[in-house]
Amino acid sequence: MSVDDLDRRILGILRADGRASFAQIGDDVGLSPSAVKRRVDRMVADGVIQGFTTLIDPEIEGRSTEAYVELFCRGTVAPAELTRILSQIADVDEAFTVTGSADAIVRIRAQSPPALEVALEKVRLAPQVDSTRSAIVLSRLFGPHSAQ
């Protein structure tokens, strides 16, 4: 799975504009549209590009309340067990095991602060979870869905 400088340039363009055509990318990197397509197809097949997605404004989805929650577990909990527990809670968007004092960090997106509280209670009810520490997002400075 090797990636050269031309592949990196193509990836940079796709990262900035996932809808860029092969012709547009080719103009930017000096390749024909078919050569760009072959490179993109190879990067997909090799797992370099792991998927294509559409980012939808959370306000439109009605999930504008966002929080990052640190989980502190009792004893040792396998990542597979955390995955099983957290994947059953609808408002949990992402979860990561981490280094440091917390065992995991979870991103929750909910419709409102009361809905966030319900999701947090579901997380806290898991027998493996000892405690949580939450931070509610006030504004997104940059990244997807930011008001730049």
C-alpha positions as CSV (number, residue, x, y, z in Angstrom):
1,M,0.0,0.0,0.0
2,S,2.4,2.7,-1.2
3,V,1.4,6.3,-1.8
4,D,3.5,8.7,-3.8
5,D,3.6,12.5,-3.9
6,L,1.0,12.5,-6.8
7,D,-1.3,10.3,-4.8
8,R,-0.9,12.7,-1.8
9,R,-1.8,15.7,-4.0
10,I,-4.9,13.8,-5.3
11,L,-5.9,12.9,-1.7
12,G,-5.5,16.6,-0.7
13,I,-7.8,17.7,-3.4
14,L,-10.4,15.0,-2.5
15,R,-10.2,16.0,1.2
16,A,-10.9,19.6,0.3
17,D,-13.6,18.8,-2.2
18,G,-14.9,15.2,-2.3
19,R,-17.0,16.1,-5.4
20,A,-14.1,17.2,-7.5
21,S,-14.2,15.5,-10.9
22,F,-11.4,13.4,-12.2
23,A,-10.9,16.1,-14.9
24,Q,-10.6,18.9,-12.3
25,I,-8.2,16.8,-10.3
26,G,-6.2,15.9,-13.4
27,D,-5.9,19.6,-14.3
28,D,-4.5,20.4,-10.9
29,V,-2.0,17.5,-10.8
30,G,-1.1,17.2,-14.5
31,L,-2.8,13.9,-15.3
32,S,-5.6,12.8,-17.6
33,P,-8.9,12.1,-16.0
34,S,-8.5,8.4,-16.7
35,A,-5.1,8.3,-15.0
36,V,-6.6,10.1,-11.9
37,K,-9.5,7.5,-11.9
38,R,-7.0,4.6,-12.0
39,R,-5.1,6.1,-9.1
40,V,-8.2,6.7,-7.0
41,D,-9.5,3.2,-7.8
42,R,-6.2,1.7,-6.7
43,M,-6.2,3.8,-3.5
44,V,-9.7,2.5,-2.8
45,A,-8.8,-1.1,-3.5
46,D,-5.7,-0.7,-1.3
47,G,-7.7,0.7,1.6
48,V,-5.9,4.1,1.4
49,I,-9.3,5.7,0.7
50,Q,-11.7,4.0,3.1
51,G,-14.9,5.5,1.9
52,F,-16.7,8.5,0.6
53,T,-19.3,10.3,2.7
54,T,-21.6,13.3,2.8
55,L,-21.5,15.5,5.8
56,I,-24.9,16.8,6.8
57,D,-25.4,19.8,9.0
58,P,-26.3,18.5,12.5
59,E,-28.9,21.3,12.8
60,I,-30.8,19.9,9.8
61,E,-30.7,16.4,11.4
62,G,-31.9,18.0,14.7
63,R,-28.8,16.9,16.6
64,S,-27.1,20.1,17.4
65,T,-26.2,19.4,21.0
66,E,-22.8,17.8,21.0
67,A,-20.6,16.6,23.9
68,Y,-17.4,14.8,24.5
69,V,-17.6,12.4,27.4
70,E,-14.7,10.7,29.1
71,L,-15.5,7.2,30.4
72,F,-13.8,5.8,33.5
73,C,-14.4,2.0,33.7
74,R,-14.3,-0.4,36.6
75,G,-11.3,-2.7,36.2
76,T,-10.3,-3.8,32.7
77,V,-12.9,-3.6,30.0
78,A,-12.1,-5.0,26.5
79,P,-12.5,-2.6,23.6
80,A,-15.0,-5.1,22.1
81,E,-17.1,-4.9,25.2
82,L,-17.1,-1.1,25.1
83,T,-18.0,-1.2,21.4
84,R,-21.0,-3.5,22.2
85,I,-22.2,-1.3,25.0
86,L,-21.8,2.1,23.2
87,S,-23.1,1.0,19.8
88,Q,-26.5,0.3,21.4
89,I,-26.9,4.0,22.4
90,A,-28.4,5.8,19.4
91,D,-26.9,9.3,20.2
92,V,-23.3,8.0,20.5
93,D,-21.6,9.0,17.2
94,E,-18.0,8.0,17.9
95,A,-16.0,6.2,20.6
96,F,-12.3,5.8,21.1
97,T,-10.1,4.0,23.6
98,V,-7.5,6.5,24.8
99,T,-4.4,6.8,26.9
100,G,-4.4,8.8,30.1
101,S,-6.8,8.6,33.1
102,A,-9.9,8.0,31.0
103,D,-10.5,4.6,29.4
104,A,-12.5,5.9,26.5
105,I,-13.8,9.1,25.0
106,V,-17.3,9.2,23.4
107,R,-18.8,11.9,21.2
108,I,-22.5,12.2,21.7
109,R,-24.8,14.2,19.4
110,A,-28.3,14.8,20.7
111,Q,-31.4,16.9,19.8
112,S,-31.3,18.9,23.0
113,P,-29.6,19.2,26.4
114,P,-32.4,16.9,27.9
115,A,-31.8,14.3,25.2
116,L,-28.0,14.5,25.9
117,E,-28.8,13.9,29.5
118,V,-30.8,10.7,28.6
119,A,-27.9,9.5,26.4
120,L,-25.4,10.2,29.3
121,E,-27.6,8.2,31.7
122,K,-27.6,5.3,29.3
123,V,-23.8,5.3,29.2
124,R,-23.6,5.6,33.0
125,L,-26.0,2.7,33.5
126,A,-23.5,0.3,31.9
127,P,-22.2,-1.9,34.7
128,Q,-18.6,-1.5,33.4
129,V,-18.8,2.3,33.6
130,D,-17.7,3.8,37.0
131,S,-18.0,7.5,36.1
132,T,-18.0,10.0,33.3
133,R,-16.7,13.6,32.8
134,S,-18.5,15.6,30.1
135,A,-17.7,18.7,28.0
136,I,-20.5,20.2,25.9
137,V,-19.4,21.9,22.7
138,L,-20.3,25.6,22.6
139,S,-18.9,26.3,19.1
140,R,-16.8,24.6,16.5
141,L,-13.7,26.7,15.6
142,F,-12.9,24.7,12.5
143,G,-13.4,21.3,10.9
144,P,-16.6,19.8,9.4
145,H,-19.7,21.8,10.3
146,S,-17.8,24.9,11.5
147,A,-19.0,28.4,10.8
148,Q,-15.8,29.6,9.1
